[in-house]
Structures are given as structure tokens and as C-alpha cells.
Amino acid sequence: MAQYLLAVHGSAENPYRSPEEMQQAFAAVGAFNADLQASGSWVFAGGLLPATSAKVVRVKDGAVLRTDGPYLESKEHIGGFWVVDVPDEAAALDLAEKATIACLNAVEVRPFQPIPES
């Protein structure tokens, strides 16, 4: 089995056309989460607050700096994610198709680096 990140990409603006559409998406994501848990693919998932709530910590010239706001200036930000444990990339892509339909946003699929055996 391999772990993949399914990252939801969305704009800073509300992607839903109406409050009803937003509630439908939330319900669909809840059902998707339940299916992931029942299948044993679920590792962890979460929705994120807007990118404006982000803090960035970095080292510059030997000093640790903390700043407000997202690190990248972009029209799209990660709005939430799933970590799944599946047999292969094809299975991760199948889950991403279901996820994008549920949340009504683009979903990026990215494998985790393998953990070296000791």
C-alpha cells in the first residue's frame, strides 16, 4: 500500500453558487469520507481555514522570521485534503475523481515519499 495526498485546490472566493450548493457539497464530502473510512483507505483528512489565516515561519540570514499570510501569492490555495492509503496511483486517481465531484473543486494527487527501511 502507498499513501497519497489528495489536496483540494480552491480560490479565495467562495466556489459555490449558492448556500444550497455549498450544503450539498458538504454532505457529499461527508458521504465520501464515510466511504473512505469503510474501505480502510482513510488515514486523515481536514478542511482548512482561508489562506489569509496562514502564518509562515522561515529562516533568513540565520534569523527565524514569522509573517502573516500565505507563503505563495496565488489565486488558488489548498482548502482541504485527504491522506489515503491505497494500493497504487490508479486507486488514488479513482478516489480523486470521487473527491472532486463531491467537493466541487480541483483535487491534486501526490504520492508521499517512501519511508526508508532501517
MIFIRO-657186 format. One record per residue: residue number from 0; residue in three letters; chain; x, y, z of N, C-alpha, C in turn. Coordinates in Angstrom, 3 decimals, m for minus. Example, Ala and Ser with C-alpha at 12.3 -4.5 7.8 and 13.67 -1.06 7.14 Angstrom:
// MIFIRO-657186
pt i 0&aa ALA&ch A&n.px 13.190&n.py m5.690&n.pz 7.800&ca.px 12.300&ca.py m4.500&ca.pz 7.800&c.px 13.200&c.py m3.300&c.pz 7.800 $
pt i 1&aa SER&ch A&n.px 12.850&n.py m2.250&n.pz 7.080&ca.px 13.670&ca.py m1.060&ca.pz 7.140&c.px 12.900&c.py 0.030&c.pz 7.870 $
This chain:
// MIFIRO-657186
pt i 0&aa MET&ch A&n.px 0.844&n.py m1.184&n.pz 0.000&ca.px 0.000&ca.py 0.000&ca.pz 0.000&c.px 0.889&c.py 1.247&c.pz 0.000 $
pt i 1&aa ALA&ch A&n.px 0.345&n.py 2.309&n.pz m0.546&ca.px 1.070&ca.py 3.581&ca.pz m0.615&c.px 0.150&c.py 4.701&c.pz m0.152 $
pt i 2&aa GLN&ch A&n.px 0.753&n.py 5.728&n.pz 0.413&ca.px m0.040&ca.py 6.860&ca.pz 0.862&c.px 0.046&c.py 7.994&c.pz m0.151 $
pt i 3&aa TYR&ch A&n.px m1.098&n.py 8.628&n.pz m0.361&ca.px m1.215&ca.py 9.745&ca.pz m1.287&c.px m1.921&c.py 10.903&c.pz m0.597 $
pt i 4&aa LEU&ch A&n.px m1.528&n.py 12.103&n.pz m0.985&ca.px m2.216&ca.py 13.312&ca.pz m0.571&c.px m3.196&c.py 13.683&c.pz m1.666 $
pt i 5&aa LEU&ch A&n.px m4.450&n.py 13.859&n.pz m1.317&ca.px m5.456&ca.py 14.398&ca.pz m2.231&c.px m5.728&c.py 15.815&c.pz m1.736 $
pt i 6&aa ALA&ch A&n.px m5.162&n.py 16.814&n.pz m2.399&ca.px m5.258&ca.py 18.207&ca.pz m1.962&c.px m6.322&c.py 18.937&c.pz m2.755 $
pt i 7&aa VAL&ch A&n.px m7.232&n.py 19.582&n.pz m2.056&ca.px m8.313&ca.py 20.336&ca.pz m2.689&c.px m7.812&c.py 21.739&c.pz m2.983 $
pt i 8&aa HIS&ch A&n.px m7.864&n.py 22.125&n.pz m4.255&ca.px m7.439&ca.py 23.465&ca.pz m4.654&c.px m8.681&c.py 24.308&c.pz m4.884 $
pt i 9&aa GLY&ch A&n.px m8.693&n.py 25.491&n.pz m4.303&ca.px m9.817&ca.py 26.390&ca.pz m4.494&c.px m9.354&c.py 27.825&c.pz m4.478 $
pt i 10&aa SER&ch A&n.px m10.217&n.py 28.700&n.pz m4.908&ca.px m9.885&ca.py 30.120&ca.pz m4.920&c.px m10.231&c.py 30.734&c.pz m3.569 $
pt i 11&aa ALA&ch A&n.px m9.761&n.py 31.937&n.pz m3.367&ca.px m10.070&ca.py 32.650&ca.pz m2.126&c.px m11.560&c.py 32.987&c.pz m2.064 $
pt i 12&aa GLU&ch A&n.px m12.197&n.py 33.050&n.pz m3.218&ca.px m13.626&ca.py 33.331&ca.pz m3.269&c.px m14.410&c.py 32.037&c.pz m3.025 $
pt i 13&aa ASN&ch A&n.px m15.617&n.py 32.171&n.pz m2.552&ca.px m16.478&ca.py 31.014&ca.pz m2.318&c.px m16.767&c.py 30.338&c.pz m3.666 $
pt i 14&aa PRO&ch A&n.px m16.409&n.py 29.058&n.pz m3.819&ca.px m16.607&ca.py 28.396&ca.pz m5.110&c.px m18.050&c.py 27.962&c.pz m5.370 $
pt i 15&aa TYR&ch A&n.px m18.895&n.py 28.105&n.pz m4.385&ca.px m20.267&ca.py 27.608&ca.pz m4.510&c.px m21.194&c.py 28.720&c.pz m4.993 $
pt i 16&aa ARG&ch A&n.px m22.110&n.py 28.356&n.pz m5.876&ca.px m23.027&ca.py 29.340&ca.pz m6.455&c.px m24.137&c.py 29.754&c.pz m5.505 $
pt i 17&aa SER&ch A&n.px m24.373&n.py 28.943&n.pz m4.494&ca.px m25.452&ca.py 29.264&ca.pz m3.552&c.px m25.188&c.py 28.545&c.pz m2.228 $
pt i 18&aa PRO&ch A&n.px m25.833&n.py 28.990&n.pz m1.156&ca.px m25.708&ca.py 28.267&ca.pz 0.120&c.px m26.192&c.py 26.820&c.pz 0.017 $
pt i 19&aa GLU&ch A&n.px m27.192&n.py 26.583&n.pz m0.821&ca.px m27.710&ca.py 25.225&ca.pz m1.010&c.px m26.657&c.py 24.335&c.pz m1.670 $
pt i 20&aa GLU&ch A&n.px m25.972&n.py 24.869&n.pz m2.687&ca.px m24.928&ca.py 24.100&ca.pz m3.350&c.px m23.797&c.py 23.784&c.pz m2.364 $
pt i 21&aa MET&ch A&n.px m23.463&n.py 24.738&n.pz m1.508&ca.px m22.421&ca.py 24.518&ca.pz m0.509&c.px m22.825&c.py 23.399&c.pz 0.456 $
pt i 22&aa GLN&ch A&n.px m24.061&n.py 23.411&n.pz 0.902&ca.px m24.534&ca.py 22.367&ca.pz 1.815&c.px m24.548&c.py 21.000&c.pz 1.132 $
pt i 23&aa GLN&ch A&n.px m24.913&n.py 20.973&n.pz m0.155&ca.px m24.873&ca.py 19.714&ca.pz m0.908&c.px m23.445&c.py 19.188&c.pz m1.001 $
pt i 24&aa ALA&ch A&n.px m22.492&n.py 20.080&n.pz m1.242&ca.px m21.087&ca.py 19.666&ca.pz m1.320&c.px m20.611&c.py 19.145&c.pz 0.032 $
pt i 25&aa PHE&ch A&n.px m20.977&n.py 19.823&n.pz 1.110&ca.px m20.576&ca.py 19.364&ca.pz 2.448&c.px m21.142&c.py 17.977&c.pz 2.726 $
pt i 26&aa ALA&ch A&n.px m22.383&n.py 17.742&n.pz 2.338&ca.px m22.998&ca.py 16.425&ca.pz 2.539&c.px m22.306&c.py 15.375&c.pz 1.681 $
pt i 27&aa ALA&ch A&n.px m21.979&n.py 15.729&n.pz 0.434&ca.px m21.300&ca.py 14.786&ca.pz m0.456&c.px m19.902&c.py 14.454&c.pz 0.066 $
pt i 28&aa VAL&ch A&n.px m19.204&n.py 15.436&n.pz 0.601&ca.px m17.880&ca.py 15.189&ca.pz 1.185&c.px m18.011&c.py 14.301&c.pz 2.416 $
pt i 29&aa GLY&ch A&n.px m19.037&n.py 14.517&n.pz 3.226&ca.px m19.272&ca.py 13.655&ca.pz 4.379&c.px m19.495&c.py 12.209&c.pz 3.971 $
pt i 30&aa ALA&ch A&n.px m20.267&n.py 12.000&n.pz 2.913&ca.px m20.506&ca.py 10.641&ca.pz 2.405&c.px m19.213&c.py 10.047&c.pz 1.842 $
pt i 31&aa PHE&ch A&n.px m18.429&n.py 10.856&n.pz 1.131&ca.px m17.145&ca.py 10.394&ca.pz 0.605&c.px m16.218&c.py 9.980&c.pz 1.753 $
pt i 32&aa ASN&ch A&n.px m16.165&n.py 10.806&n.pz 2.808&ca.px m15.342&ca.py 10.477&ca.pz 3.978&c.px m15.782&c.py 9.156&c.pz 4.604 $
pt i 33&aa ALA&ch A&n.px m17.073&n.py 8.951&n.pz 4.730&ca.px m17.595&ca.py 7.702&ca.pz 5.306&c.px m17.200&c.py 6.507&c.pz 4.444 $
pt i 34&aa ASP&ch A&n.px m17.268&n.py 6.660&n.pz 3.118&ca.px m16.858&ca.py 5.579&ca.pz 2.213&c.px m15.367&c.py 5.273&c.pz 2.359 $
pt i 35&aa LEU&ch A&n.px m14.541&n.py 6.335&n.pz 2.467&ca.px m13.098&ca.py 6.125&ca.pz 2.657&c.px m12.829&c.py 5.347&c.pz 3.946 $
pt i 36&aa GLN&ch A&n.px m13.519&n.py 5.741&n.pz 5.010&ca.px m13.316&ca.py 5.068&ca.pz 6.300&c.px m13.763&c.py 3.613&c.pz 6.223 $
pt i 37&aa ALA&ch A&n.px m14.902&n.py 3.357&n.pz 5.595&ca.px m15.421&ca.py 1.990&ca.pz 5.488&c.px m14.512&c.py 1.103&c.pz 4.636 $
pt i 38&aa SER&ch A&n.px m13.854&n.py 1.700&n.pz 3.632&ca.px m12.987&ca.py 0.918&ca.pz 2.741&c.px m11.614&c.py 0.642&c.pz 3.338 $
pt i 39&aa GLY&ch A&n.px m11.272&n.py 1.350&n.pz 4.415&ca.px m9.948&ca.py 1.202&ca.pz 5.015&c.px m8.892&c.py 2.074&c.pz 4.364 $
pt i 40&aa SER&ch A&n.px m9.277&n.py 2.937&n.pz 3.431&ca.px m8.317&ca.py 3.819&ca.pz 2.755&c.px m8.031&c.py 5.097&c.pz 3.542 $
pt i 41&aa TRP&ch A&n.px m8.911&n.py 5.448&n.pz 4.448&ca.px m8.805&ca.py 6.690&ca.pz 5.223&c.px m7.588&c.py 6.656&c.pz 6.133 $
pt i 42&aa VAL&ch A&n.px m6.765&n.py 7.698&n.pz 6.074&ca.px m5.686&ca.py 7.897&ca.pz 7.040&c.px m5.997&c.py 9.138&c.pz 7.859 $
pt i 43&aa PHE&ch A&n.px m6.254&n.py 10.250&n.pz 7.157&ca.px m6.530&ca.py 11.516&ca.pz 7.825&c.px m7.090&c.py 12.479&c.pz 6.797 $
pt i 44&aa ALA&ch A&n.px m7.903&n.py 13.426&n.pz 7.239&ca.px m8.418&ca.py 14.454&ca.pz 6.344&c.px m8.770&c.py 15.686&c.pz 7.148 $
pt i 45&aa GLY&ch A&n.px m8.859&n.py 16.808&n.pz 6.470&ca.px m9.269&ca.py 18.019&ca.pz 7.150&c.px m9.489&c.py 19.158&c.pz 6.176 $
pt i 46&aa GLY&ch A&n.px m10.380&n.py 20.042&n.pz 6.565&ca.px m10.599&ca.py 21.282&ca.pz 5.827&c.px m9.773&c.py 22.369&c.pz 6.484 $
pt i 47&aa LEU&ch A&n.px m9.343&n.py 23.323&n.pz 5.699&ca.px m8.507&ca.py 24.401&ca.pz 6.205&c.px m9.260&c.py 25.723&c.pz 6.204 $
pt i 48&aa LEU&ch A&n.px m8.915&n.py 26.587&n.pz 7.152&ca.px m9.434&ca.py 27.948&ca.pz 7.144&c.px m8.833&c.py 28.685&c.pz 5.949 $
pt i 49&aa PRO&ch A&n.px m9.367&n.py 29.847&n.pz 5.592&ca.px m8.850&ca.py 30.572&ca.pz 4.428&c.px m7.342&c.py 30.839&c.pz 4.535 $
pt i 50&aa ALA&ch A&n.px m6.701&n.py 30.980&n.pz 3.375&ca.px m5.255&ca.py 31.213&ca.pz 3.322&c.px m4.852&c.py 32.468&c.pz 4.082 $
pt i 51&aa THR&ch A&n.px m5.764&n.py 33.414&n.pz 4.231&ca.px m5.446&ca.py 34.633&ca.pz 4.980&c.px m5.175&c.py 34.350&c.pz 6.451 $
pt i 52&aa SER&ch A&n.px m5.558&n.py 33.170&n.pz 6.940&ca.px m5.295&ca.py 32.812&ca.pz 8.340&c.px m3.916&c.py 32.175&c.pz 8.524 $
pt i 53&aa ALA&ch A&n.px m3.189&n.py 31.974&n.pz 7.419&ca.px m1.892&ca.py 31.292&ca.pz 7.466&c.px m0.818&c.py 32.144&c.pz 8.124 $
pt i 54&aa LYS&ch A&n.px 0.132&n.py 31.486&n.pz 8.719&ca.px 1.353&ca.py 32.086&ca.pz 9.246&c.px 2.510&c.py 31.347&c.pz 8.596 $
pt i 55&aa VAL&ch A&n.px 3.576&n.py 32.048&n.pz 8.283&ca.px 4.736&ca.py 31.440&ca.pz 7.654&c.px 5.939&c.py 31.634&c.pz 8.569 $
pt i 56&aa VAL&ch A&n.px 6.667&n.py 30.551&n.pz 8.802&ca.px 7.883&ca.py 30.593&ca.pz 9.610&c.px 9.031&c.py 30.170&c.pz 8.701 $
pt i 57&aa ARG&ch A&n.px 10.091&n.py 30.974&n.pz 8.660&ca.px 11.226&ca.py 30.673&ca.pz 7.781&c.px 12.513&c.py 31.190&c.pz 8.400 $
pt i 58&aa VAL&ch A&n.px 13.627&n.py 30.686&n.pz 7.899&ca.px 14.945&ca.py 31.164&ca.pz 8.298&c.px 15.491&c.py 32.024&c.pz 7.171 $
pt i 59&aa LYS&ch A&n.px 15.950&n.py 33.226&n.pz 7.532&ca.px 16.562&ca.py 34.119&ca.pz 6.547&c.px 17.774&c.py 34.763&c.pz 7.194 $
pt i 60&aa ASP&ch A&n.px 18.918&n.py 34.564&n.pz 6.595&ca.px 20.174&ca.py 35.106&ca.pz 7.119&c.px 20.396&c.py 34.701&c.pz 8.573 $
pt i 61&aa GLY&ch A&n.px 20.053&n.py 33.462&n.pz 8.900&ca.px 20.274&ca.py 32.931&ca.pz 10.242&c.px 19.224&c.py 33.305&c.pz 11.272 $
pt i 62&aa ALA&ch A&n.px 18.263&n.py 34.136&n.pz 10.895&ca.px 17.208&ca.py 34.545&ca.pz 11.831&c.px 15.900&c.py 33.857&c.pz 11.457 $
pt i 63&aa VAL&ch A&n.px 15.141&n.py 33.470&n.pz 12.472&ca.px 13.835&ca.py 32.873&ca.pz 12.239&c.px 12.805&c.py 33.997&c.pz 12.190 $
pt i 64&aa LEU&ch A&n.px 12.065&n.py 34.033&n.pz 11.093&ca.px 11.057&ca.py 35.074&ca.pz 10.881&c.px 9.668&c.py 34.459&c.pz 10.864 $
pt i 65&aa ARG&ch A&n.px 8.714&n.py 35.172&n.pz 11.406&ca.px 7.298&ca.py 34.793&ca.pz 11.337&c.px 6.549&c.py 35.907&c.pz 10.631 $
pt i 66&aa THR&ch A&n.px 5.749&n.py 35.527&n.pz 9.634&ca.px 4.958&ca.py 36.521&ca.pz 8.915&c.px 3.524&c.py 36.021&c.pz 8.772 $
pt i 67&aa ASP&ch A&n.px 2.620&n.py 36.950&n.pz 8.530&ca.px 1.220&ca.py 36.615&ca.pz 8.291&c.px 1.008&c.py 36.314&c.pz 6.824 $
pt i 68&aa GLY&ch A&n.px m0.039&n.py 35.553&n.pz 6.577&ca.px m0.479&ca.py 35.325&ca.pz 5.213&c.px 0.154&c.py 34.126&c.pz 4.556 $
pt i 69&aa PRO&ch A&n.px m0.399&n.py 33.744&n.pz 3.424&ca.px 0.129&ca.py 32.574&ca.pz 2.719&c.px 1.532&c.py 32.836&c.pz 2.188 $
pt i 70&aa TYR&ch A&n.px 2.293&n.py 31.772&n.pz 2.079&ca.px 3.657&ca.py 31.857&ca.pz 1.565&c.px 3.658&c.py 32.252&c.pz 0.098 $
pt i 71&aa LEU&ch A&n.px 2.772&n.py 31.651&n.pz m0.669&ca.px 2.714&ca.py 31.918&ca.pz m2.099&c.px 1.602&c.py 32.908&c.pz m2.420 $
pt i 72&aa GLU&ch A&n.px 1.888&n.py 33.824&n.pz m3.312&ca.px 0.839&ca.py 34.704&ca.pz m3.809&c.px 0.214&c.py 34.000&c.pz m5.002 $
pt i 73&aa SER&ch A&n.px m1.012&n.py 33.569&n.pz m4.835&ca.px m1.665&ca.py 32.764&ca.pz m5.857&c.px m3.164&c.py 32.994&c.pz m5.796 $
pt i 74&aa LYS&ch A&n.px m3.830&n.py 32.748&n.pz m6.902&ca.px m5.284&ca.py 32.841&ca.pz m6.919&c.px m5.915&c.py 31.609&c.pz m6.293 $
pt i 75&aa GLU&ch A&n.px m5.169&n.py 30.500&n.pz m6.276&ca.px m5.677&ca.py 29.259&ca.pz m5.693&c.px m4.842&c.py 28.868&c.pz m4.481 $
pt i 76&aa HIS&ch A&n.px m5.511&n.py 28.268&n.pz m3.518&ca.px m4.848&ca.py 27.793&ca.pz m2.305&c.px m5.416&c.py 26.430&c.pz m1.948 $
pt i 77&aa ILE&ch A&n.px m4.706&n.py 25.699&n.pz m1.120&ca.px m5.218&ca.py 24.420&ca.pz m0.637&c.px m6.298&c.py 24.707&c.pz 0.401 $
pt i 78&aa GLY&ch A&n.px m7.481&n.py 24.173&n.pz 0.154&ca.px m8.608&ca.py 24.407&ca.pz 1.046&c.px m8.883&c.py 23.243&c.pz 1.973 $
pt i 79&aa GLY&ch A&n.px m8.312&n.py 22.106&n.pz 1.676&ca.px m8.500&ca.py 20.913&ca.pz 2.492&c.px m7.749&c.py 19.766&c.pz 1.853 $
pt i 80&aa PHE&ch A&n.px m7.785&n.py 18.615&n.pz 2.503&ca.px m7.013&ca.py 17.493&ca.pz 1.989&c.px m7.482&c.py 16.183&c.pz 2.601 $
pt i 81&aa TRP&ch A&n.px m7.091&n.py 15.113&n.pz 1.944&ca.px m7.221&ca.py 13.755&ca.pz 2.468&c.px m5.849&c.py 13.103&c.pz 2.358 $
pt i 82&aa VAL&ch A&n.px m5.499&n.py 12.277&n.pz 3.307&ca.px m4.365&ca.py 11.374&ca.pz 3.178&c.px m4.984&c.py 9.989&c.pz 3.103 $
pt i 83&aa VAL&ch A&n.px m4.696&n.py 9.278&n.pz 2.020&ca.px m5.288&ca.py 7.959&ca.pz 1.805&c.px m4.191&c.py 6.918&c.pz 1.658 $
pt i 84&aa ASP&ch A&n.px m4.527&n.py 5.697&n.pz 2.002&ca.px m3.618&ca.py 4.561&ca.pz 1.866&c.px m4.270&c.py 3.589&c.pz 0.900 $
pt i 85&aa VAL&ch A&n.px m3.695&n.py 3.494&n.pz m0.305&ca.px m4.281&ca.py 2.700&ca.pz m1.382&c.px m3.198&c.py 1.868&c.pz m2.067 $
pt i 86&aa PRO&ch A&n.px m3.595&n.py 0.873&n.pz m2.866&ca.px m2.602&ca.py 0.005&ca.pz m3.492&c.px m1.668&c.py 0.702&c.pz m4.478 $
pt i 87&aa ASP&ch A&n.px m2.192&n.py 1.711&n.pz m5.218&ca.px m1.371&ca.py 2.312&ca.pz m6.268&c.px m1.961&c.py 3.645&c.pz m6.713 $
pt i 88&aa GLU&ch A&n.px m1.255&n.py 4.284&n.pz m7.652&ca.px m1.682&ca.py 5.587&ca.pz m8.139&c.px m3.058&c.py 5.532&c.pz m8.806 $
pt i 89&aa ALA&ch A&n.px m3.342&n.py 4.457&n.pz m9.517&ca.px m4.644&ca.py 4.335&ca.pz m10.172&c.px m5.775&c.py 4.403&c.pz m9.158 $
pt i 90&aa ALA&ch A&n.px m5.604&n.py 3.750&n.pz m8.022&ca.px m6.626&ca.py 3.790&ca.pz m6.970&c.px m6.738&c.py 5.199&c.pz m6.385 $
pt i 91&aa ALA&ch A&n.px m5.600&n.py 5.885&n.pz m6.225&ca.px m5.624&ca.py 7.265&ca.pz m5.717&c.px m6.352&c.py 8.186&c.pz m6.694 $
pt i 92&aa LEU&ch A&n.px m6.107&n.py 7.999&n.pz m7.997&ca.px m6.790&ca.py 8.813&ca.pz m9.004&c.px m8.286&c.py 8.536&c.pz m9.029 $
pt i 93&aa ASP&ch A&n.px m8.680&n.py 7.284&n.pz m8.840&ca.px m10.107&ca.py 6.953&ca.pz m8.757&c.px m10.763&c.py 7.678&c.pz m7.579 $
pt i 94&aa LEU&ch A&n.px m10.067&n.py 7.701&n.pz m6.442&ca.px m10.608&ca.py 8.417&ca.pz m5.277&c.px m10.668&c.py 9.920&c.pz m5.543 $
pt i 95&aa ALA&ch A&n.px m9.669&n.py 10.460&n.pz m6.228&ca.px m9.660&ca.py 11.886&ca.pz m6.542&c.px m10.836&c.py 12.264&c.pz m7.433 $
pt i 96&aa GLU&ch A&n.px m11.218&n.py 11.367&n.pz m8.353&ca.px m12.391&ca.py 11.642&ca.pz m9.186&c.px m13.637&c.py 11.780&c.pz m8.316 $
pt i 97&aa LYS&ch A&n.px m13.789&n.py 10.879&n.pz m7.357&ca.px m14.943&ca.py 10.954&ca.pz m6.448&c.px m14.864&c.py 12.196&c.pz m5.573 $
pt i 98&aa ALA&ch A&n.px m13.650&n.py 12.536&n.pz m5.131&ca.px m13.465&ca.py 13.702&ca.pz m4.266&c.px m13.800&c.py 15.000&c.pz m4.995 $
pt i 99&aa THR&ch A&n.px m13.355&n.py 15.141&n.pz m6.246&ca.px m13.608&ca.py 16.381&ca.pz m6.977&c.px m15.096&c.py 16.551&c.pz m7.265 $
pt i 100&aa ILE&ch A&n.px m15.793&n.py 15.450&n.pz m7.515&ca.px m17.247&ca.py 15.517&ca.pz m7.711&c.px m17.928&c.py 15.925&c.pz m6.416 $
pt i 101&aa ALA&ch A&n.px m17.457&n.py 15.396&n.pz m5.296&ca.px m18.073&ca.py 15.695&ca.pz m4.004&c.px m17.842&c.py 17.147&c.pz m3.589 $
pt i 102&aa CYS&ch A&n.px m16.596&n.py 17.622&n.pz m3.676&ca.px m16.288&ca.py 18.945&ca.pz m3.124&c.px m16.406&c.py 20.081&c.pz m4.141 $
pt i 103&aa LEU&ch A&n.px m16.593&n.py 19.740&n.pz m5.414&ca.px m16.764&ca.py 20.736&ca.pz m6.482&c.px m15.538&c.py 21.621&c.pz m6.671 $
pt i 104&aa ASN&ch A&n.px m14.358&n.py 21.073&n.pz m6.395&ca.px m13.097&ca.py 21.779&ca.pz m6.600&c.px m12.094&c.py 20.814&c.pz m7.216 $
pt i 105&aa ALA&ch A&n.px m11.020&n.py 21.369&n.pz m7.780&ca.px m9.949&ca.py 20.540&ca.pz m8.308&c.px m9.257&c.py 19.804&c.pz m7.163 $
pt i 106&aa VAL&ch A&n.px m8.805&n.py 18.577&n.pz m7.430&ca.px m8.107&ca.py 17.766&ca.pz m6.424&c.px m6.788&c.py 17.289&c.pz m7.023 $
pt i 107&aa GLU&ch A&n.px m5.694&n.py 17.682&n.pz m6.383&ca.px m4.354&ca.py 17.258&ca.pz m6.794&c.px m4.009&c.py 15.945&c.pz m6.103 $
pt i 108&aa VAL&ch A&n.px m3.410&n.py 15.024&n.pz m6.851&ca.px m3.000&ca.py 13.721&ca.pz m6.310&c.px m1.476&c.py 13.693&c.pz m6.265 $
pt i 109&aa ARG&ch A&n.px m0.938&n.py 13.419&n.pz m5.074&ca.px 0.515&ca.py 13.424&ca.pz m4.915&c.px 0.958&c.py 12.312&c.pz m3.986 $
pt i 110&aa PRO&ch A&n.px 1.904&n.py 11.474&n.pz m4.429&ca.px 2.374&ca.py 10.403&ca.pz m3.548&c.px 3.317&c.py 10.937&c.pz m2.482 $
pt i 111&aa PHE&ch A&n.px 3.293&n.py 10.288&n.pz m1.319&ca.px 4.278&ca.py 10.569&ca.pz m0.289&c.px 5.574&c.py 9.851&c.pz m0.656 $
pt i 112&aa GLN&ch A&n.px 6.688&n.py 10.386&n.pz m0.214&ca.px 7.955&ca.py 9.709&ca.pz m0.398&c.px 7.945&c.py 8.438&c.pz 0.436 $
pt i 113&aa PRO&ch A&n.px 8.517&n.py 7.362&n.pz m0.088&ca.px 8.558&ca.py 6.140&ca.pz 0.716&c.px 9.457&c.py 6.347&c.pz 1.946 $
pt i 114&aa ILE&ch A&n.px 9.090&n.py 5.692&n.pz 3.027&ca.px 9.893&ca.py 5.739&ca.pz 4.245&c.px 11.003&c.py 4.710&c.pz 4.116 $
pt i 115&aa PRO&ch A&n.px 12.264&n.py 5.144&n.pz 4.242&ca.px 13.364&ca.py 4.182&ca.pz 4.105&c.px 13.288&c.py 3.115&c.pz 5.208 $
pt i 116&aa GLU&ch A&n.px 13.552&n.py 1.892&n.pz 4.810&ca.px 13.561&ca.py 0.809&ca.pz 5.790&c.px 14.869&c.py 0.865&c.pz 6.561 $
pt i 117&aa SER&ch A&n.px 14.794&n.py 0.627&n.pz 7.870&ca.px 16.024&ca.py 0.679&ca.pz 8.668&c.px 16.616&c.py m0.685&c.pz 8.863 $
